Structures are given as structure tokens and as C-alpha cells.
Amino acid sequence: MDDSAMNFDEDRMFKLIKTKKVYMQVLEQIWDLIRNGKLKPGDKLPPERILAERLGVSRPSVREGIVALEILGLVDSRGGKGNIVKNVDNSSMLKQNFQHLEEEESPFELLEARKIIEVDVAGYAAQKVQKEDITSIRQSLNDMRNIVDNLSISKEYEKGMEFDREFHISIARATHNAVLLRIVATLLENLKEDLWVRLKEKSWAIPGTPQKYLKEHEEILEGIEQKSSVIARRKMHQHLAGIQKNLFGRT
């Protein structure tokens, strides 16, 4: 049969093949169980460790999937009481938010990338930093400190995270390398996504954690001020590894 004789609308028949992120596969499995009535409002999901074993994925992927379910309003995480299924909402808003989550980056993968890139950027900044760069980095640190000092009253987690991002971007700016700055700025733009913000808010809400992040920032800046690449790299790695542990526990 001649190809020209084929009578169908190819644009409508074929769809782009996309590789689904692991956390979206976790989300979809649990969402299907909710829609099919196998998980009902009030039911408690198995612990993350058990879910990871049953689904054959990592615990960070499970945590990301559960946070995505929270964002969709399908699951309520109650601290030490576990993750509870909520009433199902089949509105168009739910589907829209689902599609939006598909486009987000994995917070765990973002942290892995940051440990590779920002550690060396901090070390290089220690070599290239100038006086005005120190002033800029310290300003973002002081802005973050003002938020942290009043956090128990204001609860301005997102504002604190904004100054947190600016601190890291200021370090990249201190390299005086436009390419490195662009790479870091693009990477940190993903920290505005819902999954990352929800996970980071959880860590900021833990008493003492914002103060810990602030102290680690101070130590990174001290290494840069001393023009010590070794100290700056070590402190940046410790900082990012600590965030990973706070967000995902032992991996």
C-alpha cells in the first residue's frame, strides 16, 4: 500500500513520547489507587521505606511523590502521624496542577547537581573575589538573618528562601565568570518550583534549622573572605549535603 494512500491525521494520532520522572510515577500509582477506591479518605499510606520497597524506587522519589500529592490536595502529611488520604477532587484545577508538576525538576536531582557545580564555584570564587563581592554576599546574608531572627512571628519562609538563593547567586557572581554565573542562576531558578518550595518550607519550619543554614552560610563566606578555596569548597559541600539530609533523610 502506497504511503500516500494512508488516510488519517498523523498529527492527532501520534503523541510525543516522554520519559516520566520517577516521582510522577509514584504519584500516579497512588492517585490511581485513590481514584479506584482502593485508598479511601482517612486511610494512612504505608511508611516511605515500605513504599520505596514495594514500588522499587528510592526513598527520595517516594518523598517527592508524596509532596506532589500534598500539592494536589490528595494527601495530608501530619508530621509524625503519617500521610493521610484526603477527599478526592476531580476538578479541572487538579488536572492542571498535575500537568504543572510534570514539568518540575526533581529536588533530589537538583541537590545532586548543586553539589557538583556550586562546590567548585565557591572554591573558584575564593580565588577571584573582590571587595565589592564580599559586600554583596554579606548583604544577602544579612537580609536572610533579618528574616530568620523574626521567623517565629513572621513565618516568612519564602522570603527567607529568596535571600538564601541570592546568597548563592552572589557567590557565583564573585567568580567574575559570566558562564558560571549563568549556569548557577539557571540552576537556582528551579528552586522557585512548588516541589522544592514545599520541601524546603518543611525544613525551615523545624526549630533551629534556619539558624543552622544561616551559620553554614557564614562559614562559607568566611572561607571566601580568607581566599581559601579548600575551606570554601568544604563548607559549601557540607551545607548542601546537610540540606539533602534535612529534606530526604538518609539516602
Backbone torsions as a table, in degrees:
resi	resn	phi	psi	omega
1	MET	NA	132.7	-179.8
2	ASP	-67.8	134.4	179.3
3	ASP	-56.9	-32.6	-176.8
4	SER	-68.4	-16.7	-178.1
5	ALA	-86.6	-7.2	-179.2
6	MET	-65.4	129.6	-172.0
7	ASN	-115.4	77.9	173.4
8	PHE	-154.6	161.7	179.8
9	ASP	-88.0	99.8	-175.0
10	GLU	-62.7	-34.3	-179.1
11	ASP	-61.6	-33.5	-179.0
12	ARG	-87.4	-28.2	-175.5
13	MET	-75.0	-40.2	-175.3
14	PHE	-102.3	139.4	178.1
15	LYS	-122.1	149.9	178.3
16	LEU	-60.1	135.8	177.1
17	ILE	-86.9	124.7	-179.6
18	LYS	-119.0	140.2	174.3
19	THR	-83.5	117.5	-177.3
20	LYS	-74.2	138.3	174.2
21	LYS	-66.1	148.8	-175.1
22	VAL	-61.4	-41.4	-178.7
23	TYR	-64.0	-28.6	176.8
24	MET	-72.1	-33.2	176.1
25	GLN	-67.4	-37.7	175.5
26	VAL	-62.5	-48.6	179.2
27	LEU	-56.1	-48.5	-175.7
28	GLU	-63.5	-39.4	179.3
29	GLN	-62.7	-45.4	-178.8
30	ILE	-70.2	-38.6	178.2
31	TRP	-62.8	-40.4	177.6
32	ASP	-61.7	-40.1	178.7
33	LEU	-64.8	-35.1	177.8
34	ILE	-70.2	-46.1	-178.3
35	ARG	-65.1	-32.7	-178.8
36	ASN	-85.6	0.5	176.6
37	GLY	80.7	6.5	178.7
38	LYS	-78.1	-24.1	169.7
39	LEU	-118.3	125.3	-174.8
40	LYS	-114.0	158.6	176.8
41	PRO	-51.8	131.6	-178.4
42	GLY	98.1	-18.6	177.6
43	ASP	-68.3	147.2	179.4
44	LYS	-102.3	129.6	177.5
45	LEU	-70.0	151.4	174.8
46	PRO	-59.9	157.5	176.1
47	PRO	-57.1	155.5	-177.5
48	GLU	-55.5	-40.6	-179.0
49	ARG	-60.9	-43.3	-179.9
50	ILE	-67.8	-43.2	178.6
51	LEU	-60.6	-41.8	-179.9
52	ALA	-61.1	-41.4	179.0
53	GLU	-66.1	-45.2	-177.0
54	ARG	-69.8	-32.3	-178.7
55	LEU	-91.2	-12.7	179.9
56	GLY	69.5	36.0	179.5
57	VAL	-129.4	175.9	179.5
58	SER	-79.1	158.0	177.0
59	ARG	-63.2	-38.3	175.8
60	PRO	-57.8	-38.5	178.7
61	SER	-65.5	-38.3	177.3
62	VAL	-64.2	-45.1	-179.5
63	ARG	-62.7	-41.3	177.6
64	GLU	-62.2	-41.5	179.4
65	GLY	-63.5	-40.0	179.8
66	ILE	-69.1	-39.3	176.6
67	VAL	-63.2	-38.5	176.2
68	ALA	-62.4	-39.4	176.5
69	LEU	-64.5	-36.5	175.3
70	GLU	-61.6	-46.9	-179.1
71	ILE	-59.9	-36.5	179.0
72	LEU	-76.3	-10.3	-180.0
73	GLY	81.2	18.3	-178.3
74	LEU	-95.4	-20.2	-178.0
75	VAL	-135.6	143.5	176.8
76	ASP	-116.6	118.9	179.4
77	SER	-91.9	120.5	-174.0
78	ARG	-113.2	54.8	176.6
79	GLY	56.0	-124.5	-178.0
80	GLY	-72.8	-5.7	-177.9
81	LYS	-88.8	-4.5	176.3
82	GLY	96.0	-170.4	-176.7
83	ASN	-106.8	117.6	-173.1
84	ILE	-108.0	133.7	177.5
85	VAL	-69.9	134.9	179.1
86	LYS	-103.4	176.9	176.8
87	ASN	-61.1	139.4	-177.0
88	VAL	-79.5	133.7	177.0
89	ASP	-119.0	113.4	-177.6
90	ASN	-97.3	25.9	-177.7
91	SER	-69.4	164.3	178.6
92	SER	-64.7	-28.1	178.6
93	MET	-62.5	-37.6	178.9
94	LEU	-62.1	-45.8	180.0
95	LYS	-65.8	-37.0	178.9
96	GLN	-64.6	-44.2	178.7
97	ASN	-66.0	-34.3	177.5
98	PHE	-60.9	-47.5	-179.9
99	GLN	-63.6	-35.5	178.8
100	HIS	-64.8	-41.7	-179.7
101	LEU	-64.8	-30.6	178.9
102	GLU	-60.3	-27.4	-175.8
103	GLU	-87.4	-8.9	-175.8
104	GLU	-81.1	158.6	177.9
105	GLU	-88.4	152.8	176.0
106	SER	-68.7	121.9	177.2
107	PRO	-57.0	-36.4	178.8
108	PHE	-64.3	-43.5	179.1
109	GLU	-67.4	-34.4	176.4
110	LEU	-61.3	-42.8	178.5
111	LEU	-65.5	-39.2	177.0
112	GLU	-61.3	-42.2	178.8
113	ALA	-66.7	-40.1	-179.8
114	ARG	-63.7	-38.3	179.3
115	LYS	-64.9	-31.9	178.8
116	ILE	-75.1	-44.7	-171.5
117	ILE	-87.1	-52.5	-170.9
118	GLU	-70.8	-26.3	177.2
119	VAL	-62.1	-48.0	179.6
120	ASP	-70.5	-33.4	177.7
121	VAL	-62.9	-42.0	178.2
122	ALA	-62.3	-41.7	178.6
123	GLY	-64.0	-39.9	179.9
124	TYR	-71.5	-37.1	177.7
125	ALA	-60.9	-35.3	178.7
126	ALA	-62.3	-28.1	179.3
127	GLN	-82.5	-33.2	-170.7
128	LYS	-104.5	-8.3	-171.7
129	VAL	-60.4	143.2	175.9
130	GLN	-119.1	169.7	-174.4
131	LYS	-56.4	-43.6	-178.6
132	GLU	-67.3	-26.7	177.3
133	ASP	-69.1	-41.4	178.1
134	ILE	-59.8	-42.8	179.0
135	THR	-60.3	-42.5	-179.2
136	SER	-67.3	-45.0	179.6
137	ILE	-63.5	-42.4	-179.7
138	ARG	-65.8	-34.5	178.8
139	GLN	-62.7	-44.5	178.9
140	SER	-65.5	-33.8	177.3
141	LEU	-66.6	-43.0	178.5
142	ASN	-66.5	-37.0	177.1
143	ASP	-62.2	-42.5	178.1
144	MET	-65.3	-39.7	-179.8
145	ARG	-61.9	-40.8	179.1
146	ASN	-60.4	-38.1	177.5
147	ILE	-69.1	-47.8	-177.2
148	VAL	-61.1	-39.8	-178.2
149	ASP	-63.5	-25.7	-177.9
150	ASN	-112.9	15.0	-172.0
151	LEU	-65.3	-33.1	-177.9
152	SER	-63.9	-24.0	179.5
153	ILE	-100.3	-47.4	-172.3
154	SER	-79.0	-34.0	-174.9
155	LYS	57.2	30.1	-177.9
156	GLU	-83.5	65.6	-177.4
157	TYR	-63.3	-45.1	-176.7
158	GLU	-65.0	-37.1	177.7
159	LYS	-64.5	-41.5	177.1
160	GLY	-62.0	-40.4	179.6
161	MET	-67.5	-30.4	177.5
162	GLU	-64.2	-45.1	178.3
163	PHE	-70.2	-30.0	174.5
164	ASP	-60.1	-48.4	178.2
165	ARG	-60.9	-42.7	-177.8
166	GLU	-63.3	-34.5	176.5
167	PHE	-59.1	-47.5	-177.8
168	HIS	-69.4	-36.6	177.9
169	ILE	-68.1	-36.6	179.0
170	SER	-63.1	-34.5	177.1
171	ILE	-66.8	-43.0	177.9
172	ALA	-63.1	-36.7	178.8
173	ARG	-64.1	-31.4	-178.3
174	ALA	-71.2	-9.8	175.3
175	THR	-74.2	-20.0	-176.4
176	HIS	57.3	35.4	177.0
177	ASN	-125.3	109.6	-173.6
178	ALA	-61.7	-33.5	-179.0
179	VAL	-69.1	-46.2	178.1
180	LEU	-61.8	-41.2	178.4
181	LEU	-61.2	-43.3	-179.1
182	ARG	-65.4	-40.1	179.3
183	ILE	-62.7	-47.9	-178.7
184	VAL	-66.5	-42.9	-179.9
185	ALA	-61.4	-41.2	178.3
186	THR	-66.0	-42.8	178.8
187	LEU	-61.2	-45.9	-176.0
188	LEU	-75.6	-15.9	174.4
189	GLU	-61.6	-29.5	178.6
190	ASN	-69.1	-14.3	179.3
191	LEU	-76.6	0.9	175.4
192	LYS	-94.4	-4.2	-177.7
193	GLU	-74.7	154.9	-172.2
194	ASP	-57.9	-43.8	-177.6
195	LEU	-61.2	-48.1	-179.7
196	TRP	-63.4	-47.2	-177.2
197	VAL	-59.9	-43.4	-179.1
198	ARG	-63.9	-44.0	179.3
199	LEU	-65.2	-43.9	-178.2
200	LYS	-67.9	-35.9	176.8
201	GLU	-60.0	-39.2	178.8
202	LYS	-60.6	-40.4	-179.3
203	SER	-73.0	-38.0	178.7
204	TRP	-65.3	-25.9	-178.7
205	ALA	-78.8	-11.5	178.5
206	ILE	-80.0	121.4	-178.2
207	PRO	-52.1	131.5	177.6
208	GLY	91.3	-19.4	-176.6
209	THR	-69.7	-46.4	177.3
210	PRO	-59.2	-37.6	178.0
211	GLN	-64.7	-35.8	177.5
212	LYS	-65.5	-44.9	178.1
213	TYR	-60.0	-41.7	-178.6
214	LEU	-63.5	-44.7	179.1
215	LYS	-61.8	-40.2	179.1
216	GLU	-65.6	-37.1	175.2
217	HIS	-61.5	-42.6	178.6
218	GLU	-60.0	-40.4	-179.3
219	GLU	-68.6	-36.5	176.7
220	ILE	-63.6	-46.0	-179.7
221	LEU	-62.7	-39.3	177.6
222	GLU	-59.0	-41.7	178.6
223	GLY	-63.5	-39.8	179.3
224	ILE	-68.8	-42.1	178.5
225	GLU	-60.3	-37.2	179.3
226	GLN	-77.7	-2.5	-177.1
227	LYS	56.6	35.9	179.0
228	SER	-104.2	104.7	178.2
229	SER	-62.1	-36.8	-177.9
230	VAL	-62.5	-48.8	-179.0
231	ILE	-67.2	-45.3	-178.5
232	ALA	-59.6	-43.7	180.0
233	ARG	-65.7	-45.1	-177.8
234	ARG	-62.9	-44.7	-177.9
235	LYS	-68.4	-36.2	177.7
236	MET	-67.2	-41.9	179.1
237	HIS	-63.9	-43.6	178.4
238	GLN	-60.8	-40.1	-180.0
239	HIS	-63.1	-49.9	-177.3
240	LEU	-70.1	-37.0	176.8
241	ALA	-65.5	-35.8	177.6
242	GLY	-66.8	-39.6	176.6
243	ILE	-62.3	-43.3	179.1
244	GLN	-59.6	-41.6	178.8
245	LYS	-66.9	-40.6	179.7
246	ASN	-63.5	-40.3	-176.0
247	LEU	-80.4	-33.1	-171.4
248	PHE	-125.0	-4.1	-177.4
249	GLY	69.9	-157.6	177.9
250	ARG	-72.6	132.6	179.8
251	THR	-117.5	NA	NA
